[in-house]
Amino acid sequence: MTHHFYETCAYFTAARYMRTAESLATQIFQPTGMKPAYAYIMLALEDRHPQTVTDLATTLGYDRSSIYRMIQRLAQRDLVQMTTIGKAATIDLLPASADFLRTANQCLTTWGNLTDTKLGPDKAAMTHLLTANNAKLRS
């Protein structure tokens, strides 16, 4: 039997792409001293803060428990402060986050330039389809 999932399976092709993208993004975001996911959390907080763990999880597509663990690591570096009121945990940026965010924004620009160059006009269509298809799979 010959399998065709290498080219036709949505799961396999997306996972293969993500392994490649994750490797490149890790290199690009290395100046932050953290994995890209941490930079994206910080960038989301820069866009709107404070936010709850639930808000961040919804925006970024992570489980709340994953966001909570990552926020704890960011808090250990004095980049964010987590305040718990009842069951809701609210996260806000601390003054020390300014340098991290400056670096993360530079990395994001570098990442954008790299993917613009490598993917060309396919990038906009791909990200639009990924966003739309993610919403379909989540509904």
PyMOL commands that set and color helices and strands:
alter all, ss='L'
color gray80, all
select helices_A, chain A and resi 5-8+10-28+30-32+36-47+53-60+64-76+97-119+122-138
alter helices_A, ss='H'
color red, helices_A
select strands_A, chain A and resi 51-52+80-85+88-93
alter strands_A, ss='S'
color yellow, strands_A
deselect
rebuild
show_as cartoon
